[in-house]
Amino acid sequence: MNRLELIQTPNRRASRTDRRQCADRRRHARLPGSGETVRTLRELLDLAHARIRGLERALEALKQAI
């Protein structure tokens, strides 16, 4: 193991293809059951917004009382 071996790699700059494309095609694939996940997250988000609106109304009522 006293010698270094030269590793040949393709010259990506010589090709005219766009290298900014996502090489991992699995990244855009939908996970099974993701529709249910999105629906659940949407329901939780709606509940959080309703709670925030309720807290804002309570805060305004307290400001009016002072």
PQR file of N, CA, C, O and H, with PARSE charges and radii, in Angstrom:
ATOM      1  N   MET A   1       0.823  -1.178   0.000 -0.4000 1.5000
ATOM      2  CA  MET A   1       0.000   0.000   0.000 -0.0000 2.0000
ATOM      3  C   MET A   1       0.874   1.251   0.000  0.5500 1.7000
ATOM      4  O   MET A   1       0.528   2.249   0.633 -0.5500 1.4000
ATOM      5  N   ASN A   2       1.961   1.206  -0.678 -0.4000 1.5000
ATOM      6  CA  ASN A   2       2.854   2.342  -0.777 -0.0000 2.0000
ATOM      7  C   ASN A   2       2.541   3.230  -1.978  0.5500 1.7000
ATOM      8  O   ASN A   2       3.092   4.324  -2.099 -0.5500 1.4000
ATOM      9  H   ASN A   2       2.242   0.395  -1.192  0.4000 1.0000
ATOM     10  N   ARG A   3       1.674   2.775  -2.853 -0.4000 1.5000
ATOM     11  CA  ARG A   3       1.381   3.535  -4.063 -0.0000 2.0000
ATOM     12  C   ARG A   3      -0.019   4.140  -3.990  0.5500 1.7000
ATOM     13  O   ARG A   3      -0.935   3.561  -3.406 -0.5500 1.4000
ATOM     14  H   ARG A   3       1.226   1.886  -2.755  0.4000 1.0000
ATOM     15  N   LEU A   4      -0.156   5.280  -4.577 -0.4000 1.5000
ATOM     16  CA  LEU A   4      -1.466   5.903  -4.707 -0.0000 2.0000
ATOM     17  C   LEU A   4      -2.040   5.560  -6.069  0.5500 1.7000
ATOM     18  O   LEU A   4      -1.350   5.640  -7.086 -0.5500 1.4000
ATOM     19  H   LEU A   4       0.588   5.750  -5.051  0.4000 1.0000
ATOM     20  N   GLU A   5      -3.299   5.179  -6.079 -0.4000 1.5000
ATOM     21  CA  GLU A   5      -3.935   4.858  -7.352 -0.0000 2.0000
ATOM     22  C   GLU A   5      -4.787   6.039  -7.791  0.5500 1.7000
ATOM     23  O   GLU A   5      -5.535   6.613  -7.000 -0.5500 1.4000
ATOM     24  H   GLU A   5      -3.859   5.114  -5.253  0.4000 1.0000
ATOM     25  N   LEU A   6      -4.664   6.386  -9.048 -0.4000 1.5000
ATOM     26  CA  LEU A   6      -5.438   7.474  -9.603 -0.0000 2.0000
ATOM     27  C   LEU A   6      -6.851   6.987  -9.888  0.5500 1.7000
ATOM     28  O   LEU A   6      -7.040   5.977 -10.565 -0.5500 1.4000
ATOM     29  H   LEU A   6      -4.056   5.920  -9.691  0.4000 1.0000
ATOM     30  N   ILE A   7      -7.829   7.698  -9.377 -0.4000 1.5000
ATOM     31  CA  ILE A   7      -9.229   7.337  -9.595 -0.0000 2.0000
ATOM     32  C   ILE A   7      -9.785   8.256 -10.671  0.5500 1.7000
ATOM     33  O   ILE A   7      -9.769   9.477 -10.518 -0.5500 1.4000
ATOM     34  H   ILE A   7      -7.675   8.519  -8.827  0.4000 1.0000
ATOM     35  N   GLN A   8     -10.270   7.681 -11.743 -0.4000 1.5000
ATOM     36  CA  GLN A   8     -10.835   8.452 -12.842 -0.0000 2.0000
ATOM     37  C   GLN A   8     -12.321   8.689 -12.582  0.5500 1.7000
ATOM     38  O   GLN A   8     -13.080   7.747 -12.350 -0.5500 1.4000
ATOM     39  H   GLN A   8     -10.283   6.689 -11.868  0.4000 1.0000
ATOM     40  N   THR A   9     -12.722   9.947 -12.622 -0.4000 1.5000
ATOM     41  CA  THR A   9     -14.136  10.297 -12.484 -0.0000 2.0000
ATOM     42  C   THR A   9     -14.559  11.068 -13.722  0.5500 1.7000
ATOM     43  O   THR A   9     -13.731  11.726 -14.353 -0.5500 1.4000
ATOM     44  H   THR A   9     -12.106  10.712 -12.810  0.4000 1.0000
ATOM     45  N   PRO A  10     -15.828  10.998 -14.077 -0.5600 1.5000
ATOM     46  CA  PRO A  10     -16.270  11.736 -15.264  0.2800 2.0000
ATOM     47  C   PRO A  10     -16.188  13.243 -15.032  0.5500 1.7000
ATOM     48  O   PRO A  10     -16.435  13.729 -13.928 -0.5500 1.4000
ATOM     49  N   ASN A  11     -15.843  13.958 -16.072 -0.4000 1.5000
ATOM     50  CA  ASN A  11     -15.745  15.402 -15.995 -0.0000 2.0000
ATOM     51  C   ASN A  11     -17.152  15.975 -16.139  0.5500 1.7000
ATOM     52  O   ASN A  11     -17.686  16.050 -17.245 -0.5500 1.4000
ATOM     53  H   ASN A  11     -15.642  13.563 -16.968  0.4000 1.0000
ATOM     54  N   ARG A  12     -17.740  16.372 -15.035 -0.4000 1.5000
ATOM     55  CA  ARG A  12     -19.119  16.863 -15.071 -0.0000 2.0000
ATOM     56  C   ARG A  12     -19.213  18.228 -15.712  0.5500 1.7000
ATOM     57  O   ARG A  12     -20.271  18.590 -16.226 -0.5500 1.4000
ATOM     58  H   ARG A  12     -17.305  16.311 -14.137  0.4000 1.0000
ATOM     59  N   ARG A  13     -18.155  18.985 -15.698 -0.4000 1.5000
ATOM     60  CA  ARG A  13     -18.189  20.320 -16.299 -0.0000 2.0000
ATOM     61  C   ARG A  13     -18.193  20.267 -17.813  0.5500 1.7000
ATOM     62  O   ARG A  13     -18.624  21.216 -18.468 -0.5500 1.4000
ATOM     63  H   ARG A  13     -17.295  18.691 -15.281  0.4000 1.0000
ATOM     64  N   ALA A  14     -17.721  19.175 -18.369 -0.4000 1.5000
ATOM     65  CA  ALA A  14     -17.686  19.052 -19.818 -0.0000 2.0000
ATOM     66  C   ALA A  14     -19.072  18.773 -20.385  0.5500 1.7000
ATOM     67  O   ALA A  14     -19.335  19.107 -21.541 -0.5500 1.4000
ATOM     68  H   ALA A  14     -17.371  18.404 -17.837  0.4000 1.0000
ATOM     69  N   SER A  15     -19.956  18.175 -19.609 -0.4000 1.5000
ATOM     70  CA  SER A  15     -21.296  17.872 -20.111 -0.0000 2.0000
ATOM     71  C   SER A  15     -22.178  19.110 -20.022  0.5500 1.7000
ATOM     72  O   SER A  15     -21.937  19.994 -19.200 -0.5500 1.4000
ATOM     73  H   SER A  15     -19.743  17.904 -18.671  0.4000 1.0000
ATOM     74  N   ARG A  16     -23.184  19.169 -20.857 -0.4000 1.5000
ATOM     75  CA  ARG A  16     -24.057  20.341 -20.916 -0.0000 2.0000
ATOM     76  C   ARG A  16     -25.308  20.168 -20.056  0.5500 1.7000
ATOM     77  O   ARG A  16     -26.191  21.025 -20.088 -0.5500 1.4000
ATOM     78  H   ARG A  16     -23.380  18.451 -21.525  0.4000 1.0000
ATOM     79  N   THR A  17     -25.404  19.091 -19.298 -0.4000 1.5000
ATOM     80  CA  THR A  17     -26.592  18.856 -18.482 -0.0000 2.0000
ATOM     81  C   THR A  17     -26.596  19.786 -17.282  0.5500 1.7000
ATOM     82  O   THR A  17     -25.548  20.233 -16.816 -0.5500 1.4000
ATOM     83  H   THR A  17     -24.687  18.395 -19.272  0.4000 1.0000
ATOM     84  N   ASP A  18     -27.774  20.064 -16.801 -0.4000 1.5000
ATOM     85  CA  ASP A  18     -27.925  20.941 -15.646 -0.0000 2.0000
ATOM     86  C   ASP A  18     -27.656  20.139 -14.383  0.5500 1.7000
ATOM     87  O   ASP A  18     -28.396  19.210 -14.060 -0.5500 1.4000
ATOM     88  H   ASP A  18     -28.625  19.702 -17.179  0.4000 1.0000
ATOM     89  N   ARG A  19     -26.592  20.500 -13.668 -0.4000 1.5000
ATOM     90  CA  ARG A  19     -26.228  19.754 -12.466 -0.0000 2.0000
ATOM     91  C   ARG A  19     -27.033  20.183 -11.261  0.5500 1.7000
ATOM     92  O   ARG A  19     -26.906  19.575 -10.198 -0.5500 1.4000
ATOM     93  H   ARG A  19     -25.991  21.255 -13.930  0.4000 1.0000
ATOM     94  N   ARG A  20     -27.861  21.215 -11.387 -0.4000 1.5000
ATOM     95  CA  ARG A  20     -28.648  21.676 -10.248 -0.0000 2.0000
ATOM     96  C   ARG A  20     -29.871  20.817 -10.007  0.5500 1.7000
ATOM     97  O   ARG A  20     -30.570  21.016  -9.014 -0.5500 1.4000
ATOM     98  H   ARG A  20     -27.964  21.709 -12.250  0.4000 1.0000
ATOM     99  N   GLN A  21     -30.145  19.884 -10.871 -0.4000 1.5000
ATOM    100  CA  GLN A  21     -31.299  19.013 -10.692 -0.0000 2.0000
ATOM    101  C   GLN A  21     -31.088  18.093  -9.502  0.5500 1.7000
ATOM    102  O   GLN A  21     -29.963  17.733  -9.158 -0.5500 1.4000
ATOM    103  H   GLN A  21     -29.577  19.723 -11.678  0.4000 1.0000
ATOM    104  N   CYS A  22     -32.191  17.728  -8.891 -0.4000 1.5000
ATOM    105  CA  CYS A  22     -32.127  16.816  -7.755 -0.0000 2.0000
ATOM    106  C   CYS A  22     -31.786  15.417  -8.258  0.5500 1.7000
ATOM    107  O   CYS A  22     -32.524  14.848  -9.062 -0.5500 1.4000
ATOM    108  H   CYS A  22     -33.105  18.020  -9.170  0.4000 1.0000
ATOM    109  N   ALA A  23     -30.681  14.866  -7.792 -0.4000 1.5000
ATOM    110  CA  ALA A  23     -30.271  13.539  -8.230 -0.0000 2.0000
ATOM    111  C   ALA A  23     -31.094  12.453  -7.542  0.5500 1.7000
ATOM    112  O   ALA A  23     -31.233  11.350  -8.072 -0.5500 1.4000
ATOM    113  H   ALA A  23     -30.081  15.328  -7.139  0.4000 1.0000
ATOM    114  N   ASP A  24     -31.637  12.756  -6.371 -0.4000 1.5000
ATOM    115  CA  ASP A  24     -32.417  11.777  -5.625 -0.0000 2.0000
ATOM    116  C   ASP A  24     -33.868  11.879  -6.060  0.5500 1.7000
ATOM    117  O   ASP A  24     -34.587  12.773  -5.613 -0.5500 1.4000
ATOM    118  H   ASP A  24     -31.524  13.651  -5.940  0.4000 1.0000
ATOM    119  N   ARG A  25     -34.300  10.993  -6.911 -0.4000 1.5000
ATOM    120  CA  ARG A  25     -35.680  11.039  -7.418 -0.0000 2.0000
ATOM    121  C   ARG A  25     -36.688  10.591  -6.372  0.5500 1.7000
ATOM    122  O   ARG A  25     -37.882  10.862  -6.499 -0.5500 1.4000
ATOM    123  H   ARG A  25     -33.716  10.267  -7.274  0.4000 1.0000
ATOM    124  N   ARG A  26     -36.214   9.907  -5.341 -0.4000 1.5000
ATOM    125  CA  ARG A  26     -37.128   9.447  -4.290 -0.0000 2.0000
ATOM    126  C   ARG A  26     -37.631  10.603  -3.447  0.5500 1.7000
ATOM    127  O   ARG A  26     -38.646  10.470  -2.762 -0.5500 1.4000
ATOM    128  H   ARG A  26     -35.244   9.687  -5.237  0.4000 1.0000
ATOM    129  N   ARG A  27     -36.935  11.744  -3.483 -0.4000 1.5000
ATOM    130  CA  ARG A  27     -37.310  12.878  -2.651 -0.0000 2.0000
ATOM    131  C   ARG A  27     -38.702  13.396  -2.984  0.5500 1.7000
ATOM    132  O   ARG A  27     -39.406  13.907  -2.113 -0.5500 1.4000
ATOM    133  H   ARG A  27     -36.111  11.852  -4.039  0.4000 1.0000
ATOM    134  N   HIS A  28     -39.094  13.265  -4.239 -0.4000 1.5000
ATOM    135  CA  HIS A  28     -40.380  13.791  -4.668 -0.0000 2.0000
ATOM    136  C   HIS A  28     -41.503  12.760  -4.600  0.5500 1.7000
ATOM    137  O   HIS A  28     -42.658  13.086  -4.874 -0.5500 1.4000
ATOM    138  H   HIS A  28     -38.522  12.850  -4.947  0.4000 1.0000
ATOM    139  N   ALA A  29     -41.182  11.543  -4.244 -0.4000 1.5000
ATOM    140  CA  ALA A  29     -42.202  10.505  -4.161 -0.0000 2.0000
ATOM    141  C   ALA A  29     -43.048  10.717  -2.909  0.5500 1.7000
ATOM    142  O   ALA A  29     -42.541  11.106  -1.857 -0.5500 1.4000
ATOM    143  H   ALA A  29     -40.244  11.278  -4.022  0.4000 1.0000
ATOM    144  N   ARG A  30     -44.331  10.456  -3.042 -0.4000 1.5000
ATOM    145  CA  ARG A  30     -45.220  10.607  -1.892 -0.0000 2.0000
ATOM    146  C   ARG A  30     -45.139   9.364  -1.022  0.5500 1.7000
ATOM    147  O   ARG A  30     -45.056   8.240  -1.517 -0.5500 1.4000
ATOM    148  H   ARG A  30     -44.743  10.140  -3.896  0.4000 1.0000
ATOM    149  N   LEU A  31     -45.165   9.587   0.250 -0.4000 1.5000
ATOM    150  CA  LEU A  31     -45.152   8.471   1.177 -0.0000 2.0000
ATOM    151  C   LEU A  31     -46.543   7.874   1.260  0.5500 1.7000
ATOM    152  O   LEU A  31     -47.530   8.600   1.137 -0.5500 1.4000
ATOM    153  H   LEU A  31     -45.232  10.500   0.651  0.4000 1.0000
ATOM    154  N   PRO A  32     -46.647   6.564   1.468 -0.5600 1.5000
ATOM    155  CA  PRO A  32     -47.974   5.969   1.595  0.2800 2.0000
ATOM    156  C   PRO A  32     -48.686   6.509   2.823  0.5500 1.7000
ATOM    157  O   PRO A  32     -48.108   6.585   3.907 -0.5500 1.4000
ATOM    158  N   GLY A  33     -49.924   6.875   2.648 -0.4000 1.5000
ATOM    159  CA  GLY A  33     -50.701   7.386   3.763 -0.0000 2.0000
ATOM    160  C   GLY A  33     -50.433   8.833   4.074  0.5500 1.7000
ATOM    161  O   GLY A  33     -50.863   9.325   5.117 -0.5500 1.4000
ATOM    162  H   GLY A  33     -50.394   6.814   1.767  0.4000 1.0000
ATOM    163  N   SER A  34     -49.733   9.535   3.201 -0.4000 1.5000
ATOM    164  CA  SER A  34     -49.403  10.927   3.486 -0.0000 2.0000
ATOM    165  C   SER A  34     -50.647  11.814   3.419  0.5500 1.7000
ATOM    166  O   SER A  34     -50.672  12.888   4.019 -0.5500 1.4000
ATOM    167  H   SER A  34     -49.384   9.135   2.354  0.4000 1.0000
ATOM    168  N   GLY A  35     -51.679  11.372   2.693 -0.4000 1.5000
ATOM    169  CA  GLY A  35     -52.919  12.143   2.642 -0.0000 2.0000
ATOM    170  C   GLY A  35     -53.567  12.226   4.018  0.5500 1.7000
ATOM    171  O   GLY A  35     -54.089  13.274   4.399 -0.5500 1.4000
ATOM    172  H   GLY A  35     -51.659  10.499   2.206  0.4000 1.0000
ATOM    173  N   GLU A  36     -53.535  11.143   4.751 -0.4000 1.5000
ATOM    174  CA  GLU A  36     -54.082  11.118   6.107 -0.0000 2.0000
ATOM    175  C   GLU A  36     -53.247  11.994   7.037  0.5500 1.7000
ATOM    176  O   GLU A  36     -53.786  12.669   7.914 -0.5500 1.4000
ATOM    177  H   GLU A  36     -53.111  10.292   4.441  0.4000 1.0000
ATOM    178  N   THR A  37     -51.943  11.980   6.842 -0.4000 1.5000
ATOM    179  CA  THR A  37     -51.054  12.811   7.657 -0.0000 2.0000
ATOM    180  C   THR A  37     -51.345  14.285   7.425  0.5500 1.7000
ATOM    181  O   THR A  37     -51.434  15.066   8.372 -0.5500 1.4000
ATOM    182  H   THR A  37     -51.505  11.432   6.129  0.4000 1.0000
ATOM    183  N   VAL A  38     -51.493  14.660   6.163 -0.4000 1.5000
ATOM    184  CA  VAL A  38     -51.781  16.056   5.828 -0.0000 2.0000
ATOM    185  C   VAL A  38     -53.126  16.461   6.415  0.5500 1.7000
ATOM    186  O   VAL A  38     -53.267  17.568   6.936 -0.5500 1.4000
ATOM    187  H   VAL A  38     -51.421  14.025   5.394  0.4000 1.0000
ATOM    188  N   ARG A  39     -54.099  15.588   6.336 -0.4000 1.5000
ATOM    189  CA  ARG A  39     -55.427  15.887   6.871 -0.0000 2.0000
ATOM    190  C   ARG A  39     -55.362  16.089   8.386  0.5500 1.7000
ATOM    191  O   ARG A  39     -55.974  17.014   8.920 -0.5500 1.4000
ATOM    192  H   ARG A  39     -53.984  14.689   5.913  0.4000 1.0000
ATOM    193  N   THR A  40     -54.626  15.230   9.066 -0.4000 1.5000
ATOM    194  CA  THR A  40     -54.480  15.343  10.519 -0.0000 2.0000
ATOM    195  C   THR A  40     -53.756  16.636  10.895  0.5500 1.7000
ATOM    196  O   THR A  40     -54.166  17.338  11.819 -0.5500 1.4000
ATOM    197  H   THR A  40     -54.129  14.479   8.632  0.4000 1.0000
ATOM    198  N   LEU A  41     -52.677  16.945  10.170 -0.4000 1.5000
ATOM    199  CA  LEU A  41     -51.945  18.182  10.445 -0.0000 2.0000
ATOM    200  C   LEU A  41     -52.812  19.403  10.185  0.5500 1.7000
ATOM    201  O   LEU A  41     -52.721  20.393  10.911 -0.5500 1.4000
ATOM    202  H   LEU A  41     -52.345  16.374   9.419  0.4000 1.0000
ATOM    203  N   ARG A  42     -53.649  19.346   9.161 -0.4000 1.5000
ATOM    204  CA  ARG A  42     -54.538  20.466   8.859 -0.0000 2.0000
ATOM    205  C   ARG A  42     -55.552  20.680   9.986  0.5500 1.7000
ATOM    206  O   ARG A  42     -55.842  21.815  10.366 -0.5500 1.4000
ATOM    207  H   ARG A  42     -53.723  18.541   8.571  0.4000 1.0000
ATOM    208  N   GLU A  43     -56.083  19.580  10.511 -0.4000 1.5000
ATOM    209  CA  GLU A  43     -57.020  19.691  11.622 -0.0000 2.0000
ATOM    210  C   GLU A  43     -56.351  20.295  12.853  0.5500 1.7000
ATOM    211  O   GLU A  43     -56.929  21.145  13.529 -0.5500 1.4000
ATOM    212  H   GLU A  43     -55.848  18.658  10.202  0.4000 1.0000
ATOM    213  N   LEU A  44     -55.134  19.852  13.136 -0.4000 1.5000
ATOM    214  CA  LEU A  44     -54.400  20.408  14.283 -0.0000 2.0000
ATOM    215  C   LEU A  44     -54.096  21.891  14.075  0.5500 1.7000
ATOM    216  O   LEU A  44     -54.164  22.676  15.020 -0.5500 1.4000
ATOM    217  H   LEU A  44     -54.664  19.161  12.586  0.4000 1.0000
ATOM    218  N   LEU A  45     -53.764  22.271  12.856 -0.4000 1.5000
ATOM    219  CA  LEU A  45     -53.488  23.672  12.556 -0.0000 2.0000
ATOM    220  C   LEU A  45     -54.743  24.516  12.731  0.5500 1.7000
ATOM    221  O   LEU A  45     -54.687  25.615  13.283 -0.5500 1.4000
ATOM    222  H   LEU A  45     -53.708  21.632  12.088  0.4000 1.0000
ATOM    223  N   ASP A  46     -55.870  24.004  12.263 -0.4000 1.5000
ATOM    224  CA  ASP A  46     -57.127  24.737  12.436 -0.0000 2.0000
ATOM    225  C   ASP A  46     -57.474  24.909  13.914  0.5500 1.7000
ATOM    226  O   ASP A  46     -57.934  25.975  14.322 -0.5500 1.4000
ATOM    227  H   ASP A  46     -55.916  23.111  11.815  0.4000 1.0000
ATOM    228  N   LEU A  47     -57.255  23.868  14.714 -0.4000 1.5000
ATOM    229  CA  LEU A  47     -57.511  23.971  16.151 -0.0000 2.0000
ATOM    230  C   LEU A  47     -56.585  24.988  16.808  0.5500 1.7000
ATOM    231  O   LEU A  47     -57.005  25.752  17.677 -0.5500 1.4000
ATOM    232  H   LEU A  47     -56.881  23.002  14.382  0.4000 1.0000
ATOM    233  N   ALA A  48     -55.315  24.994  16.383 -0.4000 1.5000
ATOM    234  CA  ALA A  48     -54.365  25.950  16.953 -0.0000 2.0000
ATOM    235  C   ALA A  48     -54.767  27.375  16.603  0.5500 1.7000
ATOM    236  O   ALA A  48     -54.680  28.269  17.445 -0.5500 1.4000
ATOM    237  H   ALA A  48     -54.973  24.374  15.677  0.4000 1.0000
ATOM    238  N   HIS A  49     -55.207  27.596  15.362 -0.4000 1.5000
ATOM    239  CA  HIS A  49     -55.646  28.939  14.961 -0.0000 2.0000
ATOM    240  C   HIS A  49     -56.871  29.383  15.752  0.5500 1.7000
ATOM    241  O   HIS A  49     -56.977  30.543  16.152 -0.5500 1.4000
ATOM    242  H   HIS A  49     -55.278  26.870  14.678  0.4000 1.0000
ATOM    243  N   ALA A  50     -57.789  28.456  15.971 -0.4000 1.5000
ATOM    244  CA  ALA A  50     -58.979  28.795  16.749 -0.0000 2.0000
ATOM    245  C   ALA A  50     -58.596  29.150  18.186  0.5500 1.7000
ATOM    246  O   ALA A  50     -59.159  30.072  18.776 -0.5500 1.4000
ATOM    247  H   ALA A  50     -57.703  27.514  15.646  0.4000 1.0000
ATOM    248  N   ARG A  51     -57.650  28.421  18.735 -0.4000 1.5000
ATOM    249  CA  ARG A  51     -57.206  28.715  20.108 -0.0000 2.0000
ATOM    250  C   ARG A  51     -56.510  30.077  20.179  0.5500 1.7000
ATOM    251  O   ARG A  51     -56.704  30.828  21.135 -0.5500 1.4000
ATOM    252  H   ARG A  51     -57.192  27.672  18.256  0.4000 1.0000
ATOM    253  N   ILE A  52     -55.707  30.386  19.174 -0.4000 1.5000
ATOM    254  CA  ILE A  52     -55.031  31.682  19.136 -0.0000 2.0000
ATOM    255  C   ILE A  52     -56.045  32.814  19.041  0.5500 1.7000
ATOM    256  O   ILE A  52     -55.924  33.827  19.731 -0.5500 1.4000
ATOM    257  H   ILE A  52     -55.550  29.776  18.398  0.4000 1.0000
ATOM    258  N   ARG A  53     -57.049  32.634  18.179 -0.4000 1.5000
ATOM    259  CA  ARG A  53     -58.091  33.672  18.063 -0.0000 2.0000
ATOM    260  C   ARG A  53     -58.824  33.852  19.378  0.5500 1.7000
ATOM    261  O   ARG A  53     -59.144  34.978  19.760 -0.5500 1.4000
ATOM    262  H   ARG A  53     -57.147  31.811  17.619  0.4000 1.0000
ATOM    263  N   GLY A  54     -59.095  32.755  20.079 -0.4000 1.5000
ATOM    264  CA  GLY A  54     -59.757  32.850  21.381 -0.0000 2.0000
ATOM    265  C   GLY A  54     -58.888  33.583  22.399  0.5500 1.7000
ATOM    266  O   GLY A  54     -59.393  34.394  23.175 -0.5500 1.4000
ATOM    267  H   GLY A  54     -58.835  31.841  19.769  0.4000 1.0000
ATOM    268  N   LEU A  55     -57.602  33.308  22.399 -0.4000 1.5000
ATOM    269  CA  LEU A  55     -56.695  34.004  23.307 -0.0000 2.0000
ATOM    270  C   LEU A  55     -56.588  35.486  22.968  0.5500 1.7000
ATOM    271  O   LEU A  55     -56.506  36.327  23.863 -0.5500 1.4000
ATOM    272  H   LEU A  55     -57.192  32.649  21.768  0.4000 1.0000
ATOM    273  N   GLU A  56     -56.588  35.805  21.679 -0.4000 1.5000
ATOM    274  CA  GLU A  56     -56.547  37.214  21.284 -0.0000 2.0000
ATOM    275  C   GLU A  56     -57.803  37.953  21.748  0.5500 1.7000
ATOM    276  O   GLU A  56     -57.724  39.092  22.208 -0.5500 1.4000
ATOM    277  H   GLU A  56     -56.654  35.122  20.951  0.4000 1.0000
ATOM    278  N   ARG A  57     -58.960  37.299  21.626 -0.4000 1.5000
ATOM    279  CA  ARG A  57     -60.212  37.918  22.094 -0.0000 2.0000
ATOM    280  C   ARG A  57     -60.188  38.120  23.600  0.5500 1.7000
ATOM    281  O   ARG A  57     -60.634  39.154  24.098 -0.5500 1.4000
ATOM    282  H   ARG A  57     -59.024  36.374  21.252  0.4000 1.0000
ATOM    283  N   ALA A  58     -59.661  37.122  24.341 -0.4000 1.5000
ATOM    284  CA  ALA A  58     -59.571  37.248  25.798 -0.0000 2.0000
ATOM    285  C   ALA A  58     -58.614  38.371  26.180  0.5500 1.7000
ATOM    286  O   ALA A  58     -58.871  39.097  27.140 -0.5500 1.4000
ATOM    287  H   ALA A  58     -59.298  36.282  23.937  0.4000 1.0000
ATOM    288  N   LEU A  59     -57.527  38.524  25.452 -0.4000 1.5000
ATOM    289  CA  LEU A  59     -56.579  39.592  25.721 -0.0000 2.0000
ATOM    290  C   LEU A  59     -57.202  40.958  25.464  0.5500 1.7000
ATOM    291  O   LEU A  59     -57.004  41.892  26.241 -0.5500 1.4000
ATOM    292  H   LEU A  59     -57.319  37.934  24.671  0.4000 1.0000
ATOM    293  N   GLU A  60     -57.952  41.072  24.380 -0.4000 1.5000
ATOM    294  CA  GLU A  60     -58.628  42.337  24.086 -0.0000 2.0000
ATOM    295  C   GLU A  60     -59.671  42.672  25.166  0.5500 1.7000
ATOM    296  O   GLU A  60     -59.833  43.830  25.549 -0.5500 1.4000
ATOM    297  H   GLU A  60     -58.113  40.313  23.749  0.4000 1.0000
ATOM    298  N   ALA A  61     -60.370  41.640  25.645 -0.4000 1.5000
ATOM    299  CA  ALA A  61     -61.358  41.865  26.701 -0.0000 2.0000
ATOM    300  C   ALA A  61     -60.672  42.345  27.989  0.5500 1.7000
ATOM    301  O   ALA A  61     -61.192  43.217  28.684 -0.5500 1.4000
ATOM    302  H   ALA A  61     -60.238  40.699  25.333  0.4000 1.0000
ATOM    303  N   LEU A  62     -59.504  41.772  28.299 -0.4000 1.5000
ATOM    304  CA  LEU A  62     -58.758  42.214  29.472 -0.0000 2.0000
ATOM    305  C   LEU A  62     -58.256  43.648  29.302  0.5500 1.7000
ATOM    306  O   LEU A  62     -58.257  44.417  30.263 -0.5500 1.4000
ATOM    307  H   LEU A  62     -59.081  41.064  27.734  0.4000 1.0000
ATOM    308  N   LYS A  63     -57.835  44.009  28.116 -0.4000 1.5000
ATOM    309  CA  LYS A  63     -57.380  45.371  27.862 -0.0000 2.0000
ATOM    310  C   LYS A  63     -58.531  46.365  28.035  0.5500 1.7000
ATOM    311  O   LYS A  63     -58.335  47.464  28.554 -0.5500 1.4000
ATOM    312  H   LYS A  63     -57.834  43.384  27.335  0.4000 1.0000
ATOM    313  N   GLN A  64     -59.712  45.979  27.607 -0.4000 1.5000
ATOM    314  CA  GLN A  64     -60.877  46.842  27.728 -0.0000 2.0000
ATOM    315  C   GLN A  64     -61.291  47.011  29.183  0.5500 1.7000
ATOM    316  O   GLN A  64     -61.796  48.063  29.572 -0.5500 1.4000
ATOM    317  H   GLN A  64     -59.871  45.086  27.186  0.4000 1.0000
ATOM    318  N   ALA A  65     -61.075  45.968  29.986 -0.4000 1.5000
ATOM    319  CA  ALA A  65     -61.473  46.021  31.395 -0.0000 2.0000
ATOM    320  C   ALA A  65     -60.543  46.902  32.205  0.5500 1.7000
ATOM    321  O   ALA A  65     -60.940  47.418  33.250 -0.5500 1.4000
ATOM    322  H   ALA A  65     -60.664  45.113  29.670  0.4000 1.0000
ATOM    323  N   ILE A  66     -59.338  47.083  31.755 -0.4000 1.5000
ATOM    324  CA  ILE A  66     -58.357  47.882  32.523 -0.0000 2.0000
ATOM    325  C   ILE A  66     -58.541  49.330  32.304  0.5500 1.7000
ATOM    326  O   ILE A  66     -57.806  50.139  32.870 -0.5500 1.4000
ATOM    327  H   ILE A  66     -59.016  46.664  30.906  0.4000 1.0000
TER
END
